[in-house]
Amino acid sequence: MCEFKIIKKNDGSQIGEDITLLGYTENYDFLFRDILGTGQKLDSALILEVNTLNQTTTIIEHPLVKDFLKIITSNQIKKTEIDEFQKKLNEIKKSL
């Protein structure tokens, strides 16, 4: 059985080990559980890489991830949700 370490690309920190389950909840929270079944959730994270050779999973946290996942996976997205996402993008653009 493969057990992974979870590494945050944002700062290089390890936030989990002996992880056997990775996925997303119905609310687009990133969920991971260790071999004992103990779980953690991250509010807005994206899996960047799963490496079975060194048994690591690299994730990135960003406030836009959750909204992006909702937009691309939902069959019933509302125009207001897209407008809100675009507003957040514009705020980031202004800060550059």
C-alpha positions in Angstrom: 0.0 0.0 0.0 1.2 3.5 -0.9 1.3 6.0 1.9 2.1 9.6 1.0 3.6 12.7 2.6 1.7 15.9 1.8 4.0 18.8 0.9 2.7 22.4 0.6 4.4 24.1 -2.4 3.6 27.5 -1.0 6.2 27.1 1.7 7.7 23.6 1.4 6.3 22.4 4.7 5.1 18.9 5.2 1.5 18.9 6.5 0.8 15.2 6.6 2.4 11.7 6.5 1.2 8.1 6.1 -1.7 9.5 4.0 -3.7 6.9 2.2 -6.7 8.9 1.0 -6.7 12.2 -1.0 -9.7 13.9 -2.5 -12.3 16.6 -2.3 -15.5 16.9 -0.4 -18.8 17.9 -2.0 -18.0 21.5 -0.9 -14.6 21.4 -2.7 -12.5 21.2 0.5 -9.3 19.2 0.0 -9.5 16.2 2.3 -6.7 13.8 3.3 -6.7 10.9 5.8 -3.8 9.0 7.3 -3.5 5.2 7.7 -5.4 5.4 11.1 -8.3 7.2 9.4 -7.5 10.6 11.0 -8.4 13.3 8.5 -7.7 16.9 7.8 -9.4 19.4 5.5 -7.9 22.4 3.7 -10.3 25.0 2.5 -8.9 25.9 -0.9 -6.1 23.6 -2.1 -5.2 21.9 -5.4 -3.2 18.8 -6.0 -0.2 19.6 -8.2 1.7 16.4 -8.2 1.4 12.8 -7.0 4.8 11.0 -7.0 4.6 7.3 -6.3 8.4 6.9 -6.5 9.1 9.1 -3.5 5.6 8.8 -2.1 4.8 12.5 -2.0 1.9 14.6 -3.0 2.4 18.3 -3.6 -0.4 20.7 -3.1 -0.9 24.4 -3.4 -3.2 26.5 -1.3 -4.8 29.6 -2.8 -8.1 31.4 -2.1 -9.1 31.0 -5.8 -8.8 27.3 -6.0 -12.1 26.4 -4.3 -14.1 28.8 -6.5 -12.3 27.6 -9.6 -13.1 23.9 -8.8 -16.7 24.8 -8.2 -16.9 26.6 -11.5 -15.3 23.8 -13.6 -17.1 20.9 -12.0 -20.6 22.2 -11.3 -23.5 21.6 -13.7 -25.5 24.3 -12.1 -23.1 27.3 -11.8 -24.8 30.7 -11.5 -23.7 33.8 -13.3 -23.3 35.5 -10.0 -20.7 32.9 -8.9 -18.7 33.5 -12.1 -19.0 37.3 -11.5 -17.7 36.9 -8.0 -14.8 34.8 -9.2 -14.0 37.4 -11.8 -14.1 40.1 -9.2 -11.5 38.2 -7.1 -9.3 37.8 -10.2 -9.5 41.5 -10.8 -8.5 42.3 -7.2 -5.4 40.1 -7.7 -4.6 41.7 -11.0 -4.8 45.2 -9.4 -2.3 44.1 -6.7 0.4 43.1 -9.3 
